[in-house]
Every structure is written in C-alpha cells, then in structure tokens.
C-alpha cells in the first residue's frame, strides 16, 4: 500500500440535509449499517489523516458524538454557510501542511482518490477529483433550450478536495463577507491560485434525495443448502438429475435427489425465500415420486422474479458409494441446464467421511451446496 504524506482532514457535516427526507440531518442518518458521516471519517482515519475535524450543525453535539463514537475526531460547530463552516474547521486543524476537505454526504471514499489528490499537491496549491461529462448539455431559459454547451470543456467536481493548508486558510479568510461558495476550489481560485484536476471515482456519488437512502438490491447474493437421504434397497438412485445404477437408491417423498435438494435450498436461501420444505412439503401427496428437477425449476423462477441469475453452483456429495467421478461430467451438464448456466459454472465434487457417521457406514448420502446469484 502506498505510503501517504502526512495530512489533516476536514469532513463537512454542518448542513441540514432536508431534501434527503430523513428524520434527522442526512449526515447522521443510517446508510449501509452506520451513520453517513462515519463512513468517510473512518476512511480518512484509515488513510492516516491527523487530525480529523468534523464540522457539525449547532446543537448537534450529542448526535454527532454518537455517530462517531470510538473515533478520534475533533468536532467544530459550523457557520451559517458551507464556506463559513470550512473556515472555522481550518482554524482547528493546527500546523498540518496539507488538508483534504470532504463532504460527509459522499460516504464511499476510495483510498486511490485520496492518493491522487495528495500527490497533486506536490506541485500545486490545490487539487480536486473530477469526472468527465458523458451526457449532452444545454443552456435553458423558461423551460426552453437556448444553445448547447460544450461538454468537452466541463467536468463534474467531487470531494475530497486537497490543499496546501496555508493557501486555503488564507483564501477562506479573504473570502469573509462574500456569498457562500459552492466548494473550496472556488475559494482558492478566487485568491488567484491554480487548482489541479485528478481522476475522480463514480463511487464518490453524493447522497442527496430520499431514494439515495433506499436499500438497493445487492449485486451479488450467496446461499447455502444441505440435505440428507437414506440409502435403501429397491430404490432408484438419482443424483444431480442423473440416474445411476447402484444396489441402493435414495429414499424420500420425491425422487430424493439429495444433490438437487441441496441446490434448491441454496437458491432459495440466496433470495431469502425459505427452504425446500416450505415450497414442497413432504405431507403434500402431489410431490410423491416427483422429479427434483421440478423443484429446481420452481426455485429458478423465484430467482428470476427477484431479479437475479445464477453465477455459479458448487456442490459436494458426501458418500462412500457410489463413486461420483465417472458421473461428474454428466451431473454438471444436467445441473447446468437446470440452473441455466454453462456446465463450466457448475462444480460437482465428492468426499467421504473416512467411514465415520451414517455416510461412512453407507446408510445415506449427504450434500452441501453453495449458489452465487448475480443481479440481472
């Protein structure tokens, strides 16, 4: 990991955040399991920032301390504007040579961006992370387009913005009495200093509206399954949708395909849809002797309805006999067809229990499955 030069950090959390529709200022609202402000403060501390100063609203000391409990930070009551809040925080950071100023509403703070901003300060008084404009732009007046704007000359500006401390501190002092500034780079430019641009990151998205706090579906979900069936004479032996010639077969209400049953439970578990017994209860006579492929097809319909597809399946069969190796390829092909993936995304393997337990005594077969689902 790249060693970073020493720097201080200011996290601006002094606004009211009313557009976010939260029961408190958005910087203190929960997002992905913790207060919004805590995410970026932890990232700054992990990168080595010292001190970390957090500008907070007036009368928000208690909620701020609770949100940042256990973290080494300095709290500063902000001013009536963002610019004034930053100016007050700058007076509290001491003699640090470099400072990063970050909006609390951008909770995902990649270390690589911190590194790029700090590196640019070797040659410049200020540096900001930016992203290119990808949409067409136009000027508007009274709801009508007046003329296009040249997107090639425009950039989307993010935080953290980095500065030589004395330069930005002097710039904020000189700004006193002027209207609020959109960001600190504007303050530095107004003082006649140059501001370098470095590559930003889409992950630095700003939480602004209520929908930004909605729980987005996870891009990947994982489920596990486990099943056991007895081996008995006179029964057919089905494993992973493949019939295997053997002196014993698996006993159960359906065809007792222990491998497919474990996969069904893994699929259902990944989408939080219970287990195979809830969907196909053994007490229901319609499932007597049913092929377990139907159970997989049902589980797959629920997976698709939830907005996912199978990424891969990993299945372990636990038995002394029969030998699984000669049938592995056929099993992977059959299982892949059922879960609608190439056989290369299905892994079937086998192990024994060194003749221990019911599987070791040849009384039954067990199966363990893991399923990875990917957001469609």
Secondary structure as UniProt FT lines:
FT   STRAND          8..13
FT   HELIX           18..20
FT   HELIX           26..28
FT   STRAND          30..31
FT   TURN            32..33
FT   STRAND          34..35
FT   HELIX           36..46
FT   TURN            47..48
FT   STRAND          52..56
FT   TURN            58..59
FT   HELIX           61..67
FT   TURN            68..70
FT   STRAND          74..77
FT   HELIX           82..90
FT   TURN            91..92
FT   TURN            94..95
FT   STRAND          98..103
FT   TURN            104..105
FT   HELIX           111..120
FT   TURN            121..123
FT   STRAND          126..132
FT   STRAND          137..141
FT   TURN            142..143
FT   STRAND          144..149
FT   HELIX           151..153
FT   STRAND          155..157
FT   STRAND          161..164
FT   HELIX           165..175
FT   TURN            176..177
FT   HELIX           184..190
FT   TURN            191..192
FT   STRAND          195..199
FT   HELIX           202..204
FT   HELIX           210..213
FT   STRAND          220..233
FT   STRAND          237..239
FT   TURN            240..241
FT   STRAND          242..244
FT   STRAND          248..251
FT   HELIX           258..270
FT   TURN            271..272
FT   HELIX           276..279
FT   TURN            282..283
FT   HELIX           285..287
FT   TURN            288..289
FT   HELIX           293..305
FT   TURN            306..307
FT   STRAND          308..318
FT   HELIX           325..327
FT   HELIX           328..339
FT   HELIX           343..345
FT   STRAND          346..351
FT   TURN            354..355
FT   HELIX           357..360
FT   TURN            361..362
FT   STRAND          364..375
//
